[in-house]
Amino acid sequence: MRRCHRLGTPARPRRGAGKPRGGRRAGRAGPPRGQVRGGLGAEATVVSRSPGKAGDARRLGADGLIVSTDPARMAEARDRFDVVVDTVSTPHDLGPYLRLVALDGTLCHLGHLGPVTVETTDLLIGRRRLTSAGSGGRPATAAMLDFCAAHGITADVEVLPSARVNEAFDRLRRSDVRYRFVLDLSDLD
């Protein structure tokens, strides 16, 4: 079993033996997070609104994909995961994802930085925990980067020259970016 300690800090073992389970939602920090979980020996499953992410999820080391808009699949996955790492940056209902968490499990909410509303019964039934985490600071970030380098974990990015910044903003508005943009500033004087 693994727990989410801090974003920027590899998850540390909590208890138990064998292959632990871990779940997460696909978001901007999601793909590298799944690779980190896989590097730790955890089972990683992507939960996404889009069935089109199945290929990417497998390529990034996930063991499976659950489409959150499919009530039957969400019901099948109820109480399945020890840890769910939620990296979605927009407001959303945490209830369906708390119900994926097993007895004494944890939903680690990392993406959205605004207020959240939670039904306490989603926490009480199953003794579930809701946590969040900051960056972990420089030492933890350096340890996470060393871990990623040792396990070949990288982020998927699309690099654009700085002169195409307006195109990048237009594509962001249209949700026409797979994971993240990086602007290459080397073309500036």
Contacts in CASP RR format, 6 or more apart in sequence:
PFRMAT RR
TARGET T0000
AUTHOR 0000-0000-0000
METHOD contacts of the structure
MODEL  1
MRRCHRLGTPARPRRGAGKPRGGRRAGRAGPPRGQVRGGLGAEATVVSRS
PGKAGDARRLGADGLIVSTDPARMAEARDRFDVVVDTVSTPHDLGPYLRL
VALDGTLCHLGHLGPVTVETTDLLIGRRRLTSAGSGGRPATAAMLDFCAA
HGITADVEVLPSARVNEAFDRLRRSDVRYRFVLDLSDLD
1 13 0 8 1.000
1 14 0 8 1.000
1 15 0 8 1.000
1 16 0 8 1.000
1 20 0 8 1.000
1 21 0 8 1.000
1 82 0 8 1.000
1 83 0 8 1.000
2 11 0 8 1.000
2 12 0 8 1.000
2 13 0 8 1.000
2 14 0 8 1.000
2 20 0 8 1.000
2 22 0 8 1.000
2 37 0 8 1.000
2 40 0 8 1.000
2 42 0 8 1.000
2 82 0 8 1.000
2 83 0 8 1.000
3 11 0 8 1.000
3 12 0 8 1.000
3 14 0 8 1.000
3 82 0 8 1.000
3 83 0 8 1.000
3 106 0 8 1.000
3 108 0 8 1.000
4 11 0 8 1.000
4 83 0 8 1.000
4 85 0 8 1.000
4 106 0 8 1.000
4 108 0 8 1.000
4 110 0 8 1.000
4 131 0 8 1.000
4 133 0 8 1.000
5 11 0 8 1.000
5 12 0 8 1.000
5 133 0 8 1.000
6 133 0 8 1.000
6 134 0 8 1.000
6 135 0 8 1.000
6 136 0 8 1.000
6 140 0 8 1.000
7 29 0 8 1.000
7 110 0 8 1.000
7 133 0 8 1.000
7 134 0 8 1.000
7 135 0 8 1.000
7 136 0 8 1.000
8 135 0 8 1.000
8 136 0 8 1.000
8 137 0 8 1.000
8 140 0 8 1.000
8 141 0 8 1.000
8 144 0 8 1.000
9 133 0 8 1.000
9 136 0 8 1.000
9 140 0 8 1.000
9 143 0 8 1.000
9 144 0 8 1.000
10 36 0 8 1.000
10 40 0 8 1.000
10 143 0 8 1.000
10 144 0 8 1.000
10 147 0 8 1.000
11 36 0 8 1.000
11 37 0 8 1.000
11 40 0 8 1.000
11 42 0 8 1.000
11 83 0 8 1.000
13 20 0 8 1.000
19 41 0 8 1.000
19 42 0 8 1.000
19 43 0 8 1.000
20 41 0 8 1.000
20 42 0 8 1.000
20 43 0 8 1.000
20 82 0 8 1.000
21 42 0 8 1.000
21 43 0 8 1.000
21 45 0 8 1.000
21 80 0 8 1.000
21 81 0 8 1.000
21 82 0 8 1.000
21 83 0 8 1.000
21 102 0 8 1.000
22 37 0 8 1.000
22 42 0 8 1.000
22 43 0 8 1.000
22 44 0 8 1.000
22 45 0 8 1.000
22 81 0 8 1.000
22 82 0 8 1.000
22 83 0 8 1.000
22 84 0 8 1.000
22 85 0 8 1.000
23 37 0 8 1.000
23 43 0 8 1.000
23 44 0 8 1.000
23 45 0 8 1.000
23 46 0 8 1.000
23 47 0 8 1.000
23 81 0 8 1.000
23 83 0 8 1.000
23 84 0 8 1.000
23 85 0 8 1.000
23 100 0 8 1.000
24 30 0 8 1.000
24 33 0 8 1.000
24 34 0 8 1.000
24 37 0 8 1.000
24 44 0 8 1.000
24 45 0 8 1.000
24 46 0 8 1.000
24 47 0 8 1.000
24 84 0 8 1.000
24 85 0 8 1.000
24 86 0 8 1.000
24 87 0 8 1.000
25 46 0 8 1.000
25 47 0 8 1.000
25 48 0 8 1.000
25 68 0 8 1.000
25 84 0 8 1.000
25 85 0 8 1.000
25 86 0 8 1.000
25 87 0 8 1.000
25 88 0 8 1.000
25 97 0 8 1.000
26 46 0 8 1.000
26 47 0 8 1.000
26 48 0 8 1.000
26 50 0 8 1.000
26 53 0 8 1.000
26 57 0 8 1.000
26 87 0 8 1.000
26 88 0 8 1.000
27 87 0 8 1.000
27 88 0 8 1.000
27 89 0 8 1.000
27 111 0 8 1.000
28 87 0 8 1.000
28 89 0 8 1.000
28 111 0 8 1.000
28 179 0 8 1.000
28 180 0 8 1.000
29 87 0 8 1.000
29 110 0 8 1.000
29 111 0 8 1.000
30 46 0 8 1.000
30 85 0 8 1.000
30 87 0 8 1.000
31 56 0 8 1.000
31 60 0 8 1.000
31 155 0 8 1.000
31 156 0 8 1.000
31 179 0 8 1.000
32 148 0 8 1.000
32 153 0 8 1.000
32 154 0 8 1.000
32 155 0 8 1.000
33 85 0 8 1.000
33 87 0 8 1.000
34 44 0 8 1.000
34 46 0 8 1.000
34 60 0 8 1.000
34 61 0 8 1.000
34 62 0 8 1.000
35 60 0 8 1.000
35 61 0 8 1.000
35 148 0 8 1.000
35 151 0 8 1.000
35 152 0 8 1.000
35 153 0 8 1.000
35 154 0 8 1.000
36 144 0 8 1.000
36 147 0 8 1.000
36 148 0 8 1.000
36 151 0 8 1.000
36 153 0 8 1.000
37 43 0 8 1.000
37 44 0 8 1.000
37 85 0 8 1.000
38 44 0 8 1.000
38 61 0 8 1.000
39 151 0 8 1.000
39 153 0 8 1.000
42 83 0 8 1.000
43 63 0 8 1.000
44 61 0 8 1.000
44 62 0 8 1.000
44 63 0 8 1.000
44 64 0 8 1.000
45 62 0 8 1.000
45 63 0 8 1.000
45 64 0 8 1.000
45 65 0 8 1.000
45 66 0 8 1.000
45 77 0 8 1.000
45 81 0 8 1.000
46 53 0 8 1.000
46 57 0 8 1.000
46 62 0 8 1.000
46 64 0 8 1.000
46 65 0 8 1.000
46 66 0 8 1.000
47 65 0 8 1.000
47 66 0 8 1.000
47 68 0 8 1.000
47 77 0 8 1.000
47 84 0 8 1.000
47 97 0 8 1.000
47 100 0 8 1.000
48 57 0 8 1.000
48 65 0 8 1.000
48 66 0 8 1.000
48 67 0 8 1.000
48 68 0 8 1.000
49 67 0 8 1.000
49 68 0 8 1.000
49 69 0 8 1.000
50 67 0 8 1.000
51 65 0 8 1.000
51 67 0 8 1.000
53 65 0 8 1.000
54 64 0 8 1.000
54 65 0 8 1.000
55 65 0 8 1.000
56 156 0 8 1.000
56 178 0 8 1.000
57 64 0 8 1.000
57 65 0 8 1.000
58 64 0 8 1.000
58 65 0 8 1.000
60 156 0 8 1.000
66 73 0 8 1.000
66 74 0 8 1.000
66 77 0 8 1.000
66 100 0 8 1.000
67 73 0 8 1.000
68 74 0 8 1.000
68 96 0 8 1.000
74 96 0 8 1.000
74 99 0 8 1.000
74 100 0 8 1.000
77 100 0 8 1.000
78 99 0 8 1.000
78 100 0 8 1.000
79 99 0 8 1.000
79 100 0 8 1.000
79 101 0 8 1.000
79 102 0 8 1.000
79 103 0 8 1.000
79 126 0 8 1.000
80 100 0 8 1.000
80 102 0 8 1.000
81 100 0 8 1.000
81 101 0 8 1.000
81 102 0 8 1.000
81 105 0 8 1.000
82 101 0 8 1.000
82 102 0 8 1.000
82 105 0 8 1.000
82 106 0 8 1.000
83 101 0 8 1.000
83 105 0 8 1.000
83 106 0 8 1.000
83 107 0 8 1.000
83 108 0 8 1.000
84 97 0 8 1.000
84 98 0 8 1.000
84 100 0 8 1.000
84 101 0 8 1.000
84 106 0 8 1.000
84 107 0 8 1.000
84 108 0 8 1.000
85 108 0 8 1.000
85 110 0 8 1.000
86 94 0 8 1.000
86 97 0 8 1.000
86 107 0 8 1.000
86 108 0 8 1.000
86 109 0 8 1.000
86 110 0 8 1.000
86 111 0 8 1.000
87 110 0 8 1.000
87 111 0 8 1.000
88 111 0 8 1.000
88 112 0 8 1.000
89 111 0 8 1.000
89 112 0 8 1.000
89 113 0 8 1.000
90 112 0 8 1.000
91 112 0 8 1.000
91 114 0 8 1.000
91 116 0 8 1.000
92 112 0 8 1.000
94 107 0 8 1.000
94 109 0 8 1.000
94 116 0 8 1.000
94 117 0 8 1.000
94 118 0 8 1.000
94 122 0 8 1.000
94 130 0 8 1.000
95 118 0 8 1.000
95 119 0 8 1.000
95 122 0 8 1.000
97 107 0 8 1.000
98 107 0 8 1.000
98 118 0 8 1.000
98 122 0 8 1.000
98 123 0 8 1.000
98 128 0 8 1.000
98 130 0 8 1.000
99 122 0 8 1.000
101 107 0 8 1.000
101 126 0 8 1.000
101 128 0 8 1.000
102 126 0 8 1.000
103 126 0 8 1.000
103 127 0 8 1.000
104 126 0 8 1.000
104 127 0 8 1.000
104 128 0 8 1.000
104 129 0 8 1.000
105 126 0 8 1.000
105 127 0 8 1.000
105 128 0 8 1.000
105 129 0 8 1.000
106 128 0 8 1.000
106 129 0 8 1.000
106 130 0 8 1.000
106 131 0 8 1.000
107 128 0 8 1.000
107 129 0 8 1.000
107 130 0 8 1.000
107 131 0 8 1.000
108 131 0 8 1.000
108 132 0 8 1.000
108 133 0 8 1.000
109 116 0 8 1.000
109 130 0 8 1.000
109 131 0 8 1.000
109 132 0 8 1.000
110 132 0 8 1.000
110 133 0 8 1.000
110 134 0 8 1.000
118 130 0 8 1.000
122 128 0 8 1.000
123 129 0 8 1.000
123 130 0 8 1.000
135 141 0 8 1.000
147 153 0 8 1.000
148 154 0 8 1.000
155 179 0 8 1.000
155 180 0 8 1.000
156 178 0 8 1.000
156 179 0 8 1.000
156 180 0 8 1.000
157 179 0 8 1.000
157 180 0 8 1.000
157 181 0 8 1.000
157 182 0 8 1.000
158 177 0 8 1.000
158 178 0 8 1.000
158 179 0 8 1.000
158 180 0 8 1.000
158 181 0 8 1.000
158 182 0 8 1.000
159 181 0 8 1.000
159 182 0 8 1.000
159 183 0 8 1.000
159 184 0 8 1.000
160 167 0 8 1.000
160 168 0 8 1.000
160 181 0 8 1.000
160 182 0 8 1.000
160 183 0 8 1.000
160 184 0 8 1.000
161 183 0 8 1.000
161 184 0 8 1.000
161 187 0 8 1.000
162 183 0 8 1.000
162 184 0 8 1.000
162 185 0 8 1.000
162 187 0 8 1.000
162 188 0 8 1.000
163 187 0 8 1.000
164 183 0 8 1.000
165 183 0 8 1.000
168 177 0 8 1.000
168 181 0 8 1.000
168 183 0 8 1.000
171 177 0 8 1.000
171 181 0 8 1.000
172 181 0 8 1.000
END
